Amino acid sequence: MAIKYIDDLQLTGKRVFIRVDFNVPLDASQRVTDDTRIREALPTIQRALKGGGHVILASHLGRPKGKDPSLSLEPAAHRLSELLGKGSEVILADDCVGDGVNKQARDLKEGQVLVLENLRFHKGEEANDETFSRELAGLADVYVNDAFGTAHRAHASTAGMVPF
């Protein structure tokens, strides 16, 4: 299968799942101390938005043992919102799979970005669980991997969901 690039894709009206690397350092007050990884993802996110895509972002943060509120992607979503500025609305999902997240993904409007909660809150991410992979894949029409730092990992969001 030939690799396609985001510029080769018709994104209008499609839900675009972008695997980003928002594994960013946080201070004791849960503020992002280095937003380099978020900034590096901006061109891909903006390209998808300008192409008419409904953007869904997924990442991990740290190495939580189950759901750890201190490793929520909320600070990264907040910083992304600041960087995108007016004209884009960033919504943080309370999970990365499930009925509520499915509804949020289906209901996205132009200019909105849905940030899924930390993928590693689910064991299925690092285990590359097929059920978890299918649930993630079911959120979108198009998959884009913009997380170079995690591309080598055989996790659900980097490898497992691709065939679906």
C-alpha positions in Angstrom: 0.0 0.0 0.0 1.4 3.4 -1.0 1.7 6.0 1.7 -0.6 9.0 1.2 0.1 12.4 2.5 -2.4 14.8 4.0 -2.2 17.1 1.0 -3.3 14.1 -1.2 -6.5 13.6 0.7 -10.0 15.0 0.3 -11.0 16.0 3.8 -14.1 18.0 3.4 -16.7 16.8 5.8 -14.6 13.9 6.9 -13.6 13.1 10.5 -9.8 13.2 10.5 -8.1 11.2 13.3 -4.6 12.7 13.8 -2.2 10.9 16.1 -0.2 13.6 17.6 2.6 13.6 20.2 1.4 15.9 23.0 3.6 14.1 25.6 4.7 17.5 27.0 6.2 18.4 30.3 4.0 19.9 32.9 4.8 21.9 36.0 3.4 21.4 39.5 0.4 23.6 38.5 -0.4 21.4 35.5 0.8 24.0 33.0 2.7 23.1 29.8 6.3 24.2 30.3 7.5 23.4 26.7 4.9 23.5 23.9 7.3 22.5 21.1 5.5 19.2 20.3 2.2 21.0 20.2 3.6 23.7 17.9 5.1 21.0 15.6 1.6 19.5 15.1 0.0 22.8 14.2 0.7 22.7 10.4 -1.0 19.3 10.1 -3.9 20.3 12.3 -4.4 23.6 10.4 -4.2 21.8 7.1 -6.9 19.4 8.1 -9.1 22.3 9.4 -8.5 24.3 6.2 -9.3 21.3 4.1 -12.8 21.1 5.8 -12.0 18.2 8.0 -13.5 17.6 11.4 -10.3 17.1 13.5 -9.9 14.5 16.3 -6.6 14.5 18.1 -5.2 11.6 20.1 -2.0 11.4 22.2 -0.6 9.9 25.3 0.9 11.8 28.2 3.4 10.1 30.5 3.1 6.5 31.8 -0.1 6.4 33.9 -1.1 3.3 35.7 -4.8 3.5 34.9 -6.6 6.9 34.9 -4.4 9.4 36.6 -5.9 12.9 36.6 -2.4 14.5 36.9 -1.7 13.1 33.4 -4.8 14.4 31.7 -4.4 16.0 28.3 -6.3 19.1 29.5 -3.2 21.3 29.8 -2.2 20.4 26.3 -5.7 21.0 24.9 -5.7 24.4 26.7 -2.3 25.3 25.1 -3.5 24.1 21.7 -6.5 26.4 22.0 -4.3 29.3 22.7 -2.1 28.5 19.7 -4.9 28.0 17.3 -6.6 31.2 18.4 -10.0 32.5 17.4 -11.8 30.6 14.7 -11.1 27.2 16.2 -12.7 25.7 19.2 -10.8 23.0 21.1 -13.0 20.5 23.0 -11.5 18.0 25.5 -13.3 14.6 25.6 -13.5 13.0 29.0 -12.3 9.7 27.5 -10.9 8.4 24.2 -13.5 5.8 23.5 -17.2 5.1 24.4 -20.6 6.4 23.5 -20.0 9.9 24.6 -16.8 10.3 22.6 -18.5 8.7 19.6 -21.3 11.4 19.8 -18.8 14.2 20.2 -16.8 13.0 17.1 -20.0 12.7 15.0 -21.3 16.1 16.1 -18.1 18.1 15.3 -18.6 21.2 13.4 -16.2 23.0 11.1 -13.4 24.7 13.0 -13.8 22.4 16.0 -11.0 20.2 17.3 -11.8 17.2 19.6 -8.9 16.2 21.8 -9.3 12.7 23.2 -8.3 12.1 26.7 -4.9 10.3 27.4 -4.8 7.1 25.3 -2.7 5.4 28.0 -5.6 5.6 30.5 -6.6 2.4 28.7 -4.5 -0.8 28.8 -5.6 -1.5 25.2 -3.4 1.3 23.9 0.0 -0.1 24.7 -1.2 -3.7 24.3 -2.4 -2.9 20.8 -5.7 -4.5 21.7 -7.8 -5.1 18.6 -11.1 -4.1 20.3 -9.6 -0.8 21.5 -8.1 -0.3 18.0 -11.4 -0.8 16.3 -13.1 1.6 18.8 -10.5 4.3 17.9 -10.8 3.7 14.2 -14.6 3.9 14.4 -14.3 7.6 15.4 -13.0 8.7 12.0 -13.0 8.4 8.3 -9.3 9.3 7.8 -6.2 8.4 9.8 -3.1 10.7 9.9 0.0 9.9 11.9 1.8 13.1 12.9 3.5 11.6 16.0 6.9 10.8 14.6 8.2 10.1 18.1 5.7 7.3 18.6 5.5 6.0 15.1 7.8 3.1 15.9 5.5 1.7 18.7 3.0 -1.0 17.9 0.3 0.6 19.9 -3.4 0.7 19.1 -3.3 4.4 17.9 -0.2 4.0 15.8 -0.5 0.6 14.3 -3.6 -1.3 15.5 -6.3 1.0 14.1 -4.7 1.6 10.7 -6.2 -1.5 8.9 -9.7 -0.6 10.0 
